[in-house]
Every structure is written in C-alpha cells, then in structure tokens.
Amino acid sequence: MLSSGSCSFQDHILGLFSNSAEAEANYAAARQRLLAALANWRNQTANSLSPDPDSSSPTNLLDYFEQLERTVIRNSADLASPLCMGHMSGIYPRFMALIGELILSLNQNLVKREASPVLTQVELETLAALHRLIYNQTSGFYLRHVQDHASTLGLVTSGGTLGNLTALWIARNLSFMPRHDFPGIEAAGMTRALEHYGYESAVIVGSRLMHYSMEKAAALLGLGTQNVLLLPVDRDNRLETSALQDCISDCATHRKRIIAVLGIAGTTECGSIDPLQTIAEIARAGNIFFHVDAAWGGPLLFSQQHRRLLSGIEQADSVVLDGHKQMYLPVAASALLLRDPTAARAIEKHSHYMLQEGSGDLGRRSLEGSRNGAALFFHAALRLIGEQGYGFLMEENLRKSRIMAELVRMRPEFELLSESQTNILLYRGLPLALRGRRMSPFSSEEHAVINAFNERLQKQQSQAGRTFVSRTTIALGNASPAAPLVALRAVITNPLLQQHHMQSVLEDQVSIMAELENQADRETSGCFAVHPVR
Ligand SMILES: Cc1ncc(COP(=O)(O)O)c(C=O)c1O
C-alpha cells in the first residue's frame, strides 16, 4: 500500500497516466507479467477468489497484476476451449486482441465526430457493408447514405439486447408518430399515445421462443411485459404463421396496436429459424413493422449454400446481428441494421453542447452515449476473414453440427431432442432403465425422472469442469408432452472443434451418468431406476 501525502504516492498516481521512461518501464513489466499469466492460465488449477482488496489507498502496478493472476485469471472460464460447447460466444481470432488494444489505446468516443473523426467514418462504412449483406442495395445507395448526415443505415451496439431494444424503440415511435396536436409518443408517453390513436394497448408479437431481451424492451418502452404476445411454434420450433394471422385479427378486434412483428433467425435455445418470408408478407399486409432478431443466425447470410435459410430477411424493417456470436468478435459488439435510412430519425435527440442538428454525430441516434470504437472489430473481421471466410466458417459449423447429431443418435445413452436448422443441438441423457426405448414414448413420470437425471448430469459436468454443454428447459415444437423437457444444449460454433472433442464431451457425460446411477444405487433411493415400464 502507498500512503497518500508521500511523494511516491503522487508519483504513483501520475505515473499511471504518464509515458515517462520510468512509467513505461513499470507498464512494460506489468504487461509482460500479464501476458505470461495469460499464456499459462488454462493449465492452472483454479483458486478460491480472495476477498476484495482494500481500495482505500492504491496498490503498486506489479503487486496488483500479481493479484490478478492469482484471482481473476486463474478463475476465469475457458470459453475458447473446443470442449466447452455450451456458450454462444467465446473464441475469437487472435488478431482481435491487437484490435482491442488499438481501440483502448486510441480511446476514441463515437458519441461525437470530433472525438472520433476516423472511427465515425469506419463505423458508417462498416454498417454499410453489413447493410449490403442483408439488403443488397446499389453502390450508389451506399455512397449516398454513408455521406448523408441525415441517414442512418444502422448502429453499432454493445450487444443484441441493446440492438433489439433500439429497433423496438424505433418501431414504437413509428407506430405513434406526431399527428395534429399530438406530439408523438416520444414526447407524450404511452397513455396519451394510446388515447390519441384509440388503442387499448401496444404489443409485440412473435414466437414463444423469442429471446428475453424483448421483455426487457417491452418493459423499458412502457408496453409492459404482458404485452409481449408469445405465439406457438410448429414441430420444427418455427413460428406458426397461422397463429400469427389469428393474433393480428384478434389484436385488431381488441384495439391492440402491434408495434412490431418479430422473426427470429436462430432461436437462442435451439437455433431454429422462423419462416421469415411468410412473416414478412403477413407484416406487410398488416402494415406492421417487421423486426428480425438474427443475433445468432445472421452470419449464415455469408454462406452461398445456407443463406436461403434466411430468405425474407431482406424485407425486414430492422435486423440485429451479434458480432460476438458467430462473427467471432470479442464481447460485446453487435449491429442493428435499418432498411429505411430515415427510420432512426424517430429516436433522434439533440443537445446544446454537442449532437447539434445536422452534425452527423452518431450519438444523436444511438441509445448509448459514450461508446468505444467497437466498429473496428467488425471492420477488421470483414477485411481479414471476409465474406468467403465467414461462408466457410458457417458451412463448417452446420456440417459439424450434423456430425454431433449423428454421434448422439448412435449412442443408446442419449436421445436427440432437436436437430436444429442451424448449429444448436438439444439432446438428453437417458437413465439405464430407460434406454433402448426409441419406438415407445415415455410416460410423463418417466419424463420427470429423465429431467431430474439431466439436471444432475449437467450440474455435475459443469462442476467437474472437464467439458461443458449448457442446459435449458423447453417445451419443444408442438409435440407432446407439452410439459417442458430438461435438455442438454450443445452450441457447435468453435472453429477449432473437431469430432474427437465431441466424442470426449459425450464420453465425459456417459461416465458422469454412470456415477449418478452408482450414487443412486448406493443411496438405494432408486432415483433413476424408474418403476417398470408398462
Ligand atoms: C436470438 C438472440 N437475441 C438476442 C440476444 C441477446 O444478445 P446479447 O447477449 O448480445 O445482448 C441473444 C443472446 O443470446 C440471442 O440468442
């Protein structure tokens, strides 16, 4: 600890900002220590975290980095391991670390042009490239709108949640625009908007498998989470479009204003893709804003082989793409793309000290204020991986996903629950007494036993820490039982993942299942030795 008032205290504090020779040497030593610890951390056993250090007086740089090595670094999850198959983000190409360092070093602020003269331009051009991927307009269109301060082709956000929220904010405002003496919902709020337009409520409509960020958006936008209408899905976990049509008629009858119909290009839980083309047609016929949440599946557009899975997305009014998922950017970088470059005017804000009208400052239309230059991650990826590179990666992910499905299918210890259109697989382990029953359906008691078994399996696997898949509880498709099943969720997205890794994950689960059975025998609870099947 350094005591305040001493000369070394002041030197220490100012040295943290300085680039004097001494400060540089200190910094270089700390950096070297950090890099050495990072190079090694995967091989080290986790410690228990020490209590928060006393922050009343500053610690010197090397001591702090030594603390980090023992606490934070050793205890972090290894999301980049091919044996960790449960998360939607984790590994990124190594050059991203350099780009990250560059972003931090330059520390530009994208809220305002003069605080980020080049990166504002980089962001605009990068968004144009992503816009083209979805909407494929002419070069002239992009030339014009990238330069025009009144246009917004999209926004970089820190995460899909903020992208979805921004899209629905725009959709809400477009639904209740200023009219006659009504100043618009943004100024007047929800109660007056409903009153003026003659509605009982405002709702968002989409499949029951939509991401929970929609509920956050509904809460923040004053709709209320009960006004997120969750519709059934078909046997492939895709929005049931006849239910959407019925819902739209019902909303008209009950004076519910639909601010947006949602299509999902890759559901979080099982990777299914809604029938975007049909949803687009229904939304257009009803003159309803159509938002596509392509946080997960969006990069399929890079693949000539698979982009047809997303056909109809080009008719969406807005699309969210997560950079940190299948574009392999570091957390958290996402993009919202807008078909109509004037749409974001509906959320525009000004201030006297900056963001003046016509300024071209990106902060006028972004939910976030100060933002770093995360667009540079997208920019680097589009240059260094490129459309062809991403096409290859997506095709590999889907190919490997089919291999994983086959591996699961081949083993009597498991049951494949859903082989999605993309690369998220749901399956479950079966207790010994319930194996080999492929043709006869399980009773609801048996499902309950299997659910408990899988919950323990996944918890134990996670605790053991050798391999990882995630777990969800889901009522799949329109199949019976309607009661939710506990499912193991494998996310096949790591480019370094190979068949032997998948086999290792399954082997690990098989050995844990054997342990669970032994444990149950020892406890003589007969927990998984289900009552004889009739
Ligand atoms: C389909 C979908 N939409 C939105 C999100 C939210 O993204 P983020 O976690 O980047 O906010 C997720 C995250 O998993 C997702 O899967």
PDBQT file of the ligand as one rigid body, heavy atoms in Angstrom, charges set to zero:
ROOT
HETATM    1  C1  LIG A 601     -31.547 -14.666 -30.511  1.00  0.00    +0.000 C 
HETATM    2  C2  LIG A 601     -30.878 -13.743 -29.534  1.00  0.00    +0.000 A 
HETATM    3  N1  LIG A 601     -31.240 -12.458 -29.500  1.00  0.00    +0.000 NA
HETATM    4  C3  LIG A 601     -30.673 -11.589 -28.654  1.00  0.00    +0.000 A 
HETATM    5  C4  LIG A 601     -29.701 -11.995 -27.774  1.00  0.00    +0.000 A 
HETATM    6  C5  LIG A 601     -29.107 -11.009 -26.811  1.00  0.00    +0.000 C 
HETATM    7  O1  LIG A 601     -27.804 -10.741 -27.161  1.00  0.00    +0.000 OA
HETATM    8  P1  LIG A 601     -26.750 -10.112 -26.142  1.00  0.00    +0.000 P 
HETATM    9  O2  LIG A 601     -26.467 -11.148 -25.126  1.00  0.00    +0.000 OA
HETATM   10  O3  LIG A 601     -25.615  -9.797 -27.048  1.00  0.00    +0.000 OA
HETATM   11  O4  LIG A 601     -27.352  -8.891 -25.556  1.00  0.00    +0.000 OA
HETATM   12  C6  LIG A 601     -29.302 -13.336 -27.762  1.00  0.00    +0.000 A 
HETATM   13  C7  LIG A 601     -28.281 -13.796 -26.807  1.00  0.00    +0.000 C 
HETATM   14  O5  LIG A 601     -28.052 -14.938 -26.623  1.00  0.00    +0.000 OA
HETATM   15  C8  LIG A 601     -29.901 -14.227 -28.669  1.00  0.00    +0.000 A 
HETATM   16  O6  LIG A 601     -29.575 -15.508 -28.706  1.00  0.00    +0.000 OA
ENDROOT
TORSDOF 0
